[in-house]
C-alpha cells in the first residue's frame, strides 16, 4: 500500500466518529429523548471541530509548500476539501432528520416546538409581550443600509464566535416615515432594499421559550429566534421586513502562545483568551434560503472568503436542544441509571481504612463519584494528613474538590496543586480556581512550557499511628478528570492505592511538576513524554515474541484516539507476526484494519451509547500472565510527545477482574457497537439470532450484582 493509504486522516476519521453520534439520533430504536440528545451532541461537536480542527487546517494551508510536504503525508487543502464535502453531506442529513422526523415525533408525544407555523392568537400575544418586556433589552441592531454601500459609515458590531444573529432585508414602507440611519444614503431610492442584522441573545435568555398550555394537553415552545422574527418590525419601525435569515460566525479558538519559555505564561494566556474574540473566521454558517446578494454583502462586510461560507438550515447551534424539556413516558428515554454505592467502602470507618486493606477501583458513572469526593474531604479534615498533592486539568465550575483543597489549606495542611491553564476552553475556569486556591494558602504551580499536563493523579501523605513509623502515601490515579459533573456521563476508572513503590513514583511525578526534578527510571508508572511510549512498545514486542514462538498472543487496547504513526506501525508489525489485536476506539482511528498482510488480525470497534466512553485501557495477554494498565493518555501525537500523562498497572486480582469483565462486555456488544472498516466507516455489529449485549447496561447490571 502507498504511505497515504496506511493511515486514515485524523480529521476525516473524527467526522466518522461524529457521524456515529448522528446515527444514534437517526436510529428509530433509540428512545426519542435520547435521539434529541444525540442530535444536540452532534451539533456541539461540529461547532468545536470548526473552531479547532478546521482552523488548524487553514493555518497549515497558509504555510509555504516546502514546510507542508515535509510535515504531512497528505495535502491539507485536499483534506479540507474532503472534510467540507463530508460536512455538507452530514449537515443535509442532520437538517432533514430534525425537521422531518424528530420535531413531528415530539409533537406526537406532547411537545410542540413551533417553527414557521402561524401561532394561535393566545400565543401570538404572549410572544409579543415577552419580546417587548424582556427580549428587547438584549438586542443590538445594526443598520447597514442599501446594497451599494458595502462599508457602513459607523463601526459594525463585532461578530462573536458563540453568538447567533439574524440578517434582515428591509424596505421603507410607503405609508410611514422610516427612521433615519447614518448608513443610508440620501440619494437612495425610497423603495430600495436596505440591510441590517441583530443578535439572538441565546447566551442571556432560554433558546426555547415556554408558552402557556392550551386545551390539548401539549407543551408549547417557540425558538427565541422566532420570537425575534415575529416582532422584528418593532426594532426597525417604518420598514417592511422582506426576509429574516439566521447566521453565525465560528472563529479560531485554539490558543496561540508564541513563546511559552519566557515571561509570565499565565499573563500570556489571559491575553490570548481576550484575543479569541478577534481571531480569524473559519466558518460563516447561514440560512441556505438567504438571497445571494445578502450573503455577498456579508462576505464583503466581514472580509470572508468563499471557502468560509457554508449554507445551513433555518436554525443553528442546536446543541441547545439539550435544554429542551422532553416528553415523559417509559419508552421515550433510557431509564436513568442511578450511580451505585460500594458497600465495601461504605462499611469502612474511612476511605483510608478501606485502602489500607487493598486497592480499590471505581467505575464511573456506574458507581458514585462521592468516593472520590470523600477521599479529598476526609484528607482535608483528617488530623493525621499533613500534605495533599493533586494535578488538575479540567474541574467543575462549582468544584467540590477545589473547595475541599481550600478547606485543607485552612486546616493547616500543605496543599500543592498543579493547575493546567492551557486546557482548551477551560482556561478561564482553571485560572479562576487557581487564584481562589492560592488566596486560601494553597501552593499553586502552573502550566509547564511546551507541554500540557494531562495526568489525573493525587497523593495524600498521612502520618502513621505507630510512633517512629514512616508516613503512609495514598494515591488516586484515574483515566478521567477531577470533575464531579462530567463524571456523571463520562465512562472512566479511578484507582485508590497505597502501593508503596507506585505511590513513591507518583510523588516523583509531582516533584517534576513543581520543581522540574527528573522523573528518572520508573518500575511501575508509565509517564509521557518520558517512558510511556517505550513501555507500550516493549509490551507489544513481548506479544510479537510470543506469537513467533507459537504461543497465543493477544492485545486489547481501549482509547479515545489512535493517531501516532509509531504506535500504529508497531501494531501493524504485531499483526503481521500473528498477534490478535482488539481495539476499542471511540473517536479518531488512523489505523486501517483488516488489510491482508498488514492488519488482518486487527479489529476496531467503536462504541457510542448513553455514556461517553473515555477510559484508556491496555491489556497484554503475555502468554497467560496478563498485564493490565490504565492511563490518562490516548495514542495521539499530542499525548505521547507533548503532554505529561500517567499510566499505571493494576496489581490487585479483584481490580483486574473488574476491568477485564467490563472490557469483555464492550467487545461483545452487538447493540451499540460498530466495526470500523477499511474506509473508516461505521458498520453496525448486529446479530438478531445472538443474545443481545448492550455493554453499558450489562456493566451496570453486573456491578449492581457485585454490590449486592
N, C-alpha and C positions, 0 to 999 in steps of 0.2 A: 504493500500500500504506500501511496505518497505520504510524506510527512503530514500534509494538511488533512489527510484522511485518518490519521492515527488518533485524532482528538476531535471531539465536538467543541465548537466555540462556546466559551463560557456564557456569553450573553444570549445566544440562541438557546442554549441549554436552560438558562434561567427562564426564558419565555415558555419553554416546555413545562417547567415546574408550575409557573403561574397559570398556564392553560389547564394543568391538572386540578388547580383550585376551581377554575371555571367549570370543569367537568362535574364537580360536586354540585355547583349551582344549577347545572343543566340536568342532573340526574333526577328523574321523577320518583325514584325510590327513596330519595333523601327527604326528610320532613321539610315542610315549606319554610319554617322559620330558619332552619339551618341553611337552606338554599339561599335565602336572602342574605344571611351572614356571610356565606362564601362569596357571593357577588360583591359585598362590601369589601371583603379582604382582597379580592382580585383588584378592585379599583384602587385601594390604598397601596397595594404592592406596585401597581403600574405607575402610579404617581412618583413613588420613590425611585423606581427604576429610571425614569426620565431625569429626575433631579441629580442622580448619581452616575449611573452607568452610561446613559446616552450623552451626558455631559462629558464623561471621560473619553468616549469615542470621538466626540467632536474635537476635544483637545488633542488627541492623537493625530487626527486628520490635519490639524494645523501645524504639526511638526514637519520638518524637512523630510523628504523622501528617503534619504540615506538612513536617518535615525529610525524611521518606520521599518525598513527592511531588516535592519539589524536586530530590532527588538521583538518583532512579531512574525509568526508563521503566515498570517493572513493579512490582507489589506483592510485597514479599518473602515475605509469608505465602502468596500464591498459588504463588510459585516453590518455597517449601519444601514445600508440599503436593504439587506436581508431582514434586519431587525424591524425596520419601519414597515416592510411588507407584511411580516408576520403580525405586527401590532394592528395593522389595518384589518387583516382578516379576523383577528380575535375581537377587535372592537365591534365589528359588524355583528358578530355572533352575540356579544355582550348586550348590545342595544336591542336586538330582536328578542333575546331571552327576557330582558327586563320588561319591555313594553308589551310583548305579545303573549307571554306566558306567566310570568311571576306576578305582575300587577293584577291581571284578571283573576288569578288564583287567590290573591289577597282579598280581593273584593268578594269572591265567593265565600270566604271564611270570615267575613265581618269587618274587614279593614278596607276602607275606601280612600285611596290616595288620589286626589284629583290631579289630572294632567291638563288637558286642553278642554275638558268638559265645561259646559256652561253651568255655573254654580246656581243652585236654587236661591231664591231671594233671601232667605234667612241667613245662609252662609255668605252671600254676597255682601250684605250689610255688616256682618260680623268681621269679614276680612277687611272691609274698608275702615271700620272703627279701629281695628288692630293696627292697620297701616298708619293711620293718622296719629294715633296716640303713642305708638311705640316705634315702628319701623323708621318713620321719617327722621327720628333723632339720630340715626346711624348712617344716613345716606350722604354720599359725597358726589353729587352730579358734576360732570364735566361736559360743557357745551363746546363742540368742535367747530361747528359752522358748516358752510357749504363745501362741497367736494373740491372746488377749485383751490381752496386754502388747505393745504395738507399740513401746514405747520401753524398751530394756533398762536395768537399773539401772547397769551399768558401761559404760564408754566402748567404742563399737564400733571395730573395726579399720578404719582408713581405706582406702577402696577406691581403688587406684591405677589410673591410666588405661591402663597397659600390662599389667596382671595379669589372669589368668584365675581364676575362682572356681567352686566348686561350692556350690549351695544344697541343703540337706537337709531332708526331713521325717522326723521320728523319733517312735517311740512306746516308752514304757517296756516292757520285757519282763516278762511275768508271773512268769517263773522266775528273775528276777535283781533285785538292788537297784541301780537306776541311780545314777550319780554325782550328787552334789549340785551344782547350778548356781545361781549367785547370781541369775539371771534367772527361775528357775522360781518358781511361786507355791505356797505351802503348800496353798492351797485348790484347786489344780488337781486334776482327776480323774486317777486313776492311769493310765488309758489315753488321756488326752488327748494329741493330737498336739503335738509340740514342733518347733521350727525351729532351724536352725544354718547356718553357712556356713564355708568354709575355702578357702584359696588353693591354686591349682595352680602349683607353683614352676617354671614353664617358663623363667624367667629364670636359674635356677640349675642345672637339670637338662635333659637332652635331652627334647624333646617326644615323640620316638619311641624307645621302649626296645627295644633289640635283644635278642631271645631266642635260645636255643640252637637249632641246626638239628635237625630230626627226620630221618627216613629218606626223605623225599620230595624232597630237593634244593631245598626252599623256604627263603627267608629270612623269618624271622618277626619282627614288630614289634608292640608294643602302645602305644597312646596313653598318655602319662603320666596323662592324665585318667582313663583306665580302670583303670590300676594303682591309683590312689587309690580309685576307685569300688569296686573289688573288695575293698578292705581297710578301708573307712571305718569299719566297726564297731569296729576297733581304737582309733580315735580317740574313739568315743562308746560305751564299754562299758556294758552294761546296757540298751541301746536297740536296738530293731528299726528298721532303715533302710527306710522306706517308699518313698522316692524320692530321687533324686540328679540334679540338673539344673545344667548349666553356665551361667555368665553372665559378662559383662564390662561395665565402665563406661568409655565414652570421655569424656574431659574436653576442654574447650577448651585448645589448646596453642599458640596464637599469642601472642607476647609483646605486652603492652600497656604500653608505656612512655609515660606521660602527657606528660612534658616531656623531650625529647632535647637541648634547647638550653642547659640549665643543670645544673650539678652534674656529678658523675662518671658518665659514661654506662656504663662498664664495671661499676661498682658497682651501678648500677640494673639492668643486665642480669642480673647474678648474683642479685640479689634476685628478679627476675622468674622466673628458672629455678626457684628454690625454690617460688615461688607456683604453678607449673604443677601441682604435686601437689594443690593445693586449688582448682583452677579449677572453674568451674561444669560440671556434666554436660551432655553433648549427646546421648548415646545410651546406653541401658541395653539391651544385646543379650542375650537369654535364650533358653533352650531352649523352643521352642514347645510342647513336651509338658508343661511345668510346669503344675501346677494354678493356677487363677486366684487362689485365696486366698494362695498363696505369692508370686505377683507383686505382689498388692496389699500384702502385708506389707512387701516390699522397697521398694515405691513410697513407703510411709509412712516407713519407716526412714531412707531416704536423700533424702527430700524431692524425689522425682521428679515430673515432670508426665506426663500420658498421652502427650503428643507425643514425649517422650523414650524411650518404650518401643518396642522392636522385637523381634518374635519371630524366632528364627533356628533353626538346626539343633542337633544334639547337640554339635558341636564348633565353636569359634570360633578366630579368629586362625590361619587355615590358611595364612598366609604361611610358617609353619613347614615346610610341605611342601618348601620349597627345600632343607631339610636331610635329607629322607628319601632314603636310598640307593635309587638307581634300578636296575632290571634291566638287565643287559648284553645287547647284541645290535646287529647292524649297522643294523637298521631301527627301533630303539627311541629313538634320539636323533639329532639333526642332527650330522653329523661335526664335530669341533672344527676350527675354522679357526685354525691356528697363525699368530700375528701375523707378518707378512712383514718381512724385513730390506730395507734400501735400500742396495744396493751403492755407489750414488753418494755416500753418506755414509760407509759403511764404508771405502771406498778412500782417504779423505782422512786426513791426519795428525791433524786435529781437526775438531770441529763448526764452529769459527770459520773454518777454511780452506775448508770446503765453502760456507759462507755468503759468503765473500769472492768466490767465483766467480759465484754468482747466488742468487736467492731459492729457498728450499726449502719445499715443502708436505708435511705429514704427514697421513695419513688414519687415524684410529683407529676401531675396534680392528683394522682390516685390517692396518695396519702397526704395528710395535712402538713402544711408548711409551718405550723405552730411549733414543731420540734426544733426547727432552725431558730425561730424567734426565741424559744426558751433557752437555747444554747447561749445566745447573746444576753438575754435578760438575766439568766442565772449568773453568768460571768460578771455582769455589771454589779451585782449585789453580794456575791459570794466573798466573805472576808478572806478566804484563802487565795483567791485570784488576785494577782498583782500586775499582770500585763496582758493586753489583748492586741493582736495584730490582725489586720484584715486588708484585703485588696478589693476595691470597689470599681466596677466597670459601668454597670447601669443599676441604679437603685430607684425605688418608687418615689413619686413626687412627695408623698407624705410618709417617708420611710420610717417604719418602726425600728429597723436595725440601726439607722443613724441616730435615732433618739436613744436607743439603748447604749450606744457608744458614748453619747454625750453624758448620759447618766453615769456611766462607768467612770468617765473623767471627773465628774463632780464627786464621785465616791472615792476618789483618791487613787484609782488605777492608772497605770501608764498605758495610754491608748495610742497606738500608732496606726494610722490609716493611710494607705496609698490610694489616691484618687486619680483615676484616668480621666483627664479632662478633654481628651480627644475622641471620646466615644461618640460617634456620629449621631447627631440630633439630640444627644443627652448632655452636651457640653454645658449648657446653661444650668441645667438642674444639678449636675455634678459640682459645678463651681459654687452654686448657692449653698449646697450642703457642706462642701469643704470649708467655706467661710464660717458657717454656723458652728461646725465642729471645732474649728480652730479657735473661735471665740470662747468656746467652752473649755479649752485646755487640751484638746486632742492634738497630737503631733501629726501634722499633715505633710505628706510627700506628694508631689505632683508628677505628671507625665514625664517619662524619660525621652530624651531627644532621639528621633529616628525610629522609634518603635512605639507600639501601643501595648499596654499591659492588660491582657485579656484573661489572665488566670483568675479562677474563682476559689480562693483559699483564705482560711482564717486560722489563727493559732491562739490558744489560751494557755497561759502559764499559771500554774496553781501550786502553792506550797503543799508539801506532803504533811500528813498528820504526824508521822513519825519524826521525832527530833533528829536533826542531822541528815535526814534523807534528802536526796536531790528533788527539785521541783518536778512535777508531772506536766507534760505537754500534751494538750488535747488539740487535735487538728480537725478541721472541717474542709473537705475537698469536694468540689462539685463540677458538674458539666454545665450548670446554668448560673445565672446572675443572682446576686443577693437582692432579690426583688420579690416581695410577697404578693405583688399584684400579678406580674407575669407568671408567677409560679402556679396560678390558677388555670392557666391554659397551655403553658409550655411543658412538654414531657421531658423531664430531666431526672438525674440521680444525684444524691449527695451522700458522702461517706463521712461518718464520725468515727475517729480512731485515736487511740493513744499509743499506737505502734511507735516505739522509741526511735528507731532509726529513720522511719518515714517522717515523723514529726520534726526530728533534727534537720532533715533535709528541707522541710517546709520553712524552718527558721532560717536556713541559709538563703532561701529564695527571698525572704523578707529583708535579710541583710543586704542582698544585692539591690533590691528596690529602694531601700532607704539610704544606703551608703555607697553603693557601687561595688561592694565586695564581690569577688569572683565566686560563682556558684561552685566551681570545682567539680571533681568526679562525684557522680551520683550512682548509688546502687539500686535505688527504689524508684524515685521520681523520674519522669521524663520531662525535661524543661526546654521549651523552644525559646530562643533560636539556638540553643547550645547542644542538647543531647536528644531531643525528642525524635527528630527525623532519623538520625543514625540508629537509634534503638529500634525504631519500627523497621528500618531496612534490614537490620540484623535478624529480627524476628521473622521477616519474610524469607530471608536467606535460609533460616533454620527449617522452614517448611519446604523450601526448594530441595534442601539436602535430604529431608525425609522422603520426598517424592522420588528422588533419584535412587534412593536405596530401596525403593519398592514399598515403602510404608504409606499408610493413609496420611495424606496431607490436606489440611483444610484451614481456611482463614475466613472469619466472619468479621466484617467491618461495618460500622454504622456511623454516619456523619451527616452534616448538613450540606457539605460541598466537597467535591473531589475535582481538583484542577491542576495540582502541581505535576509537572511532566516527569520529574524524577520518580515520584511515587507511582505514577501511572505506568511508566516504563518497567519499574520493578514488578508491578502486578502482572504486566504482560509477560515478563520473564518467568514469573511463577506459574502462570497459566500454561506457557509452552512446556514447562517442566512437569506438568500434570497435577498441579495444586488446584483443588476445587476452591473457588472463591465466591462467597455470598456477600454482596454489597447492598446495604440499605442506605440509599442516598436520597434525602428528601428534596434537595434543591439542585444546584449545579452539578452536573456529572459530565466531565470532559472525556472520560474513558469510553471507548466504543466496545460494547460487549458482544460476545458470540461470533467473533471473526475467526474463521478456520486458520489454524496455525499461529494465531496471535492471542486470542482471548476467548477461545471456545469453551473454556471451563469456568468462565466468569458470568454470573447472573447479577443483574442490577434491579433492585426492587425499589419503587417509590411508594411511600405510604402517606396518604393525606386523609385525615379524619378530623373529628371534632377538636382534638388537641394537636398543637403544633409539635411535631417530633423534633426535638432539639438536642438530644443526648448524643455523645460521641463514645462509641464502644469499640474495642478491638479484642477479638478472641482468636488466639493462635492454638490450634489443636495440639501441636507438639507431641505427636505420637502417643496421645492419651494423657499427657501431663499438661493440661490446658493452662495457658497463661492469659489472664484477662486484665485489660486496662480500661479505665475510664479517663476522659480528658476534656479539657476546655477547647481543644483545637480541632478544627476541620483540616482536611488535607488540601488547603488552598495555599497559594504563594504567600499571601499576607500573613497567614497563621504560622507557617513553618519558618519564615525568614524575617518577618517584620513585626512580630508580636512576642511578648512573653506569655507563654502558655504552660500549663502544668497538666501532665498525665500522671496517673497513679495506679498501682497494681491493686488487685483485690486478693487478699490472702485468706480471709475467713471463709470457710466452706459454705456456710449458710448464705452469706452475702453473694458468693459466686453463683450458688444455685438459683437465687432470685433473679440475678441479671440474666443468666442463661435461659431461664424459663420465659422471661419477658421477650428476649430476642427470638426465642423459638416461636412464640405466638406471632411475632411480626413476620417471620419468614414463612409461616403457614397461612398468613392472611389471604383469603380468597374473596373478600368483600370490599375492601377499600384499597388494596394494593394493586399496583400496575408494574409490569415489566417495562424497562426502558430498552427499546430495540436499537438496531444498528443506526437508524436515522435519528435517534434521540427522542422518539415519540413514545407516548404512554399507551401501553397495551394492557387493558384490564385483565386481571387474573380472576377468572370466573369459572366455576365448575358446578353446575346445578346438581350434579349427582353426588358430589362430595359433601361432607358435613361443613356447614358454614362456619368460618372462623373470622371474626372481626377482632383484630389484635387488641385494640384499646379496651373494648368491652371485656374481652377474655382476660386481659391483665388485671383489670379492676376486680372482676369476679374472683379471680384466683387469689389476689391479695386480700380480698374480703374474707375468703375462706381461711387463709392463714391467720388473720386477726382473730377469728372465732375459735 
